[in-house]
Amino acid sequence: MRLHDTALGHPADLVPRRPGVVSMYICGPTVYDHPHVGHGRFLLVFDVLRRYLEWGGNEVVYVSNVTDIDDKIITRANKEGRSAEDVAVEFEKASYDAVARLGVKRPTHDPHATAYVG
């Protein structure tokens, strides 16, 4: 399989670091509002790639972060008189509910920004 390599600027062969195991890191949602059709398109594209790789016999480790602290989250929380954590939890659930309705597979791992920043 060949994919466009943004570092090289042209298509290149996909060569996994470990034979038969493909790692995908996809930027995930910033959870401050309901997801929209653009999020769905983005998710579907990578879901198709993931499923194709799995169909080809690969194990796929799919990581998609959740940005659960951000100026937009804080602004919404302040405007609505609630905590940023409450806003993030509400819209992370909305995001995963939308993903489920599309039939997109959940990530293998979904690290949260708040686990890595003070």
N, C-alpha and C positions, 0 to 999 in steps of 0.2 A: 504494500500500500504506500502511496505517496501523498503527502499533505504539504500545504504551503507552510514553510518554515519562516516565521517573521524575522528571526535573527539573521538568516541567510538571505532572505528576500526572494526566495524562489522555492518551487516544490522540491522535496527531498524524501527519500525513503524513510518510512517509520521503522526505527530500530529500537525496540524496547531495551532498557538497561538490563532487565532480567528476561530471558527468553520466555515467551508465553504470558508475560504480565505487563499490561500497559497501564501507566499512571496518567490520569487526567486531572488537572487542576483548573477549575472553572470559577471565575469570580461569581459569588452568590449575591443574594439580595441585600440591599440596605433597607431595613425593615421599619419604615416610617409611614407607609401608606399602603393601600391595596395594590396588588400587582395589576399590570395592564397587558395588552396584547403584545407589546414589544418584549416583555419579559417571557411570555409564552413562546414566542418565535425563537428567541435565544435558547430557551430550555429545550425545545423540540429538536433544534439542530444538533445539540450535543447529545441528546438522548438517542437520536438515530445513529450517530457515530459510535456511541457506547455500545448500543445493541448490535451493530454490525461487527464491531471488534469481538464482542462476546460470541456472536454467531460463528465467527471465524475460529473459535476455540481459545480465545485469550481470556485470562482473568483480567478484569478491569477494576482498578482502584480509583474511584471517582471521588474527588475531594472538592467541595464547594463551600466556601466560607460564608458566614452570616455576619454582616456588619450590623451589630446591635448597639453601637454607640456612634453617633454622628451628629453634626450640627442640626440636620433636619429633624432628627429624632428629639433632640433637646428642645428645639424651637416648638415642635408640636406639643411636647409634654408641658412646657411652660404655658403655652396658649390654652391648653385644656385643663390646666391645674392638676396634673398628675405626674408620676415619675417617668423618667426616660425608660426605665425597665418595663413599666406597664405598657408603654407604647410599643416597645420592641417585641415583647411577648405577644401582644395582640396581633401585630402585623406579620410576625414570623409564622404564627398559626395560619393567618390568612394566606400567606405565601405557599405554605405546604398544602393547604386545602386546595388551592388553585392547581398546584402541581399534580395532586392526586386526581383531580377532575380531568386533567389533560392526559392522564395515563403515563406520565413521565416517572421513571424510576427515581427513588430517593438516592442521594449521595451515599457512598460508603462511609464517608466521614463529613461532618459539617461543623468545623471549628468556628467558635464565636470570637469576635474581636475582643470582647471584654475578658476573655480568658488569657489574653496576651498583653493587655495594656492596663496600667494602673488607674 
